[in-house]
Amino acid sequence: MIRLRMVRQSRGLTQIHLCRMTGISPADISAIELGVRPAYPGWRRRIADALAQVSREQLDIRGVKRAYG
């Protein structure tokens, strides 16, 4: 999950944003990103859902801008 930082940043999220979206503590998100702590299956699912939600929202926003802007 060391790639998590790159993916999170590419979605424009801070660790705090991701924490609020997933309910995972900032210390745990940081530890996952650093490879110090494993991402448990439930955490992986919550992180994936949060990142997917942001991707869908970004696509919706981009689609609106293209269509109307």
C-alpha positions as CSV (number, residue, x, y, z in Angstrom):
1,M,0.0,0.0,0.0
2,I,3.0,2.3,-0.3
3,R,1.4,3.4,-3.6
4,L,-1.5,4.7,-1.6
5,R,0.2,8.1,-1.2
6,M,0.6,8.5,-4.9
7,V,-3.0,7.5,-5.7
8,R,-4.4,9.7,-2.8
9,Q,-2.4,12.7,-4.0
10,S,-3.4,12.2,-7.6
11,R,-7.0,12.4,-6.5
12,G,-6.3,15.7,-4.7
13,L,-6.8,14.3,-1.2
14,T,-4.9,15.0,1.9
15,Q,-4.5,12.3,4.6
16,I,-7.1,14.1,6.7
17,H,-9.6,14.0,3.8
18,L,-9.0,10.3,3.4
19,C,-9.3,9.7,7.1
20,R,-12.6,11.5,7.2
21,M,-13.9,9.5,4.3
22,T,-12.8,6.1,5.7
23,G,-12.9,6.5,9.4
24,I,-9.3,5.3,9.6
25,S,-7.1,7.4,11.9
26,P,-4.4,9.7,10.4
27,A,-1.7,7.7,12.2
28,D,-2.9,4.5,10.6
29,I,-3.2,6.1,7.1
30,S,0.4,7.4,7.5
31,A,1.7,4.0,8.7
32,I,0.0,2.3,5.7
33,E,1.5,4.8,3.3
34,L,5.0,4.3,4.8
35,G,4.6,0.5,4.7
36,V,4.9,0.3,8.5
37,R,1.4,-1.2,9.1
38,P,-0.5,-3.5,6.8
39,A,-3.8,-2.4,5.4
40,Y,-6.3,-4.8,6.8
41,P,-8.9,-6.1,4.4
42,G,-11.7,-3.9,5.8
43,W,-9.4,-0.9,5.6
44,R,-8.4,-1.7,2.0
45,R,-12.1,-1.9,1.1
46,R,-12.9,1.5,2.7
47,I,-9.9,3.1,1.1
48,A,-10.7,1.7,-2.3
49,D,-14.4,2.9,-2.0
50,A,-13.3,6.4,-0.9
51,L,-10.8,6.7,-3.8
52,A,-13.3,5.3,-6.3
53,Q,-15.9,7.8,-5.1
54,V,-13.5,10.7,-5.6
55,S,-12.7,9.4,-9.1
56,R,-16.3,9.2,-10.0
57,E,-16.9,12.8,-8.7
58,Q,-13.9,14.0,-10.7
59,L,-15.2,12.4,-13.9
60,D,-18.6,14.0,-13.3
61,I,-17.1,17.4,-12.8
62,R,-14.8,17.1,-15.9
63,G,-17.8,15.9,-18.0
64,V,-19.8,18.9,-16.9
65,K,-17.0,21.3,-17.7
66,R,-16.5,19.8,-21.2
67,A,-20.1,19.8,-22.0
68,Y,-20.8,23.4,-20.8
69,G,-17.4,25.1,-20.6
